[in-house]
Amino acid sequence: MIDAFAKEYLHGDLRSGRATMLWKIEGLAEYDVRRPLTPTGTNLLGLIKHLTITEAWYFGEVFGRPFPERLPWRDGGADEPDGAVLARYFDHKLELADMWANADESRVEIVDRYVRIGAHSDATIAALDIDAPGHVPWWPRPDVMLFNILVHVLNETNRHAGHADILREQLDGAVGTDAASGAGHGRDVTFWEHHRARIERAAGGSGTADSLDS
């Protein structure tokens, strides 16, 4: 009983996280979903692309259920086995190719692939028991269960949903997990301006106090 509950609970949260990631790019211009918004190049469409390959590998190869399509940014050559590509990827030698969108990759293409791989992941989750064995060769303890992978991918998705929340707020002020929470939690611009100014004053005051104590 508890196993079925745990699997459905984690799976439900993962589905919610995916929906949040897709909402983060709704209503934005093509440039805004692609452009780097941090010094390290973090961008909204790149986060979705990254989560796509994450799910493809963790709910695919790890359980011997590979996604049937060849993912373009993981293609190391026709004769290179997936294991070699995985080793390069997790050794950070793919030049972060899954973290941004090329000019010839459409938003529709990237989003559609994320949805299709999500469906493939869902099929794996539905087919396996929560203690079903898997193997992650790039982990220090490579022998895992579906439970470990559900927790890992959920954490990864929620982590990047947090990144996406900050990126989206920079673009148009929308925050939260869906459209209902996307307008500043019901507060107007004036409220947030005053709130930010209050925090700024506190930060400045803290610095002054520190200098007086030194």
C-alpha angles and dihedrals in degrees: 000000000000091000092056091046093050093049094049092044094053092041091051092052090049091053089050091050091052091051090052092052091053092047090054091071098041114120095009127126119252093252093050095055090051107037122102112250101181133051089256093054101254111172136170101244091044090057090055090047090051093050089050093060090041092059093041092058102035097046092031122041093019090066099031091256104113120190104257097228126077109243108225099220094049095052106118094172136304094271098044113102120230090247091063091049090050092051092052093045096052091043086061094244100125090083091241089289092160094055100072140033123248117228091251094053112091124218089235091054094050095045093045091052091051090053093047093049089047088056090049090051090048090054091052092049092048093047098049134064116240090251094049109137124247136170127228105184094189094057122090088234100036100179107088143158130231086258091063092049094047090053093045097049092043090053091047092049094047091046092055092042086060090051090049091050091058093044093050092048089056090054104047109345095257113144138169136054101294144005092280091062097034102097102071097287091292094306122123128235093261092056092053093045090055092043092052092046090052091053091046091053091049091050092050092047091051091055091051092051091050092052092050091052094051 
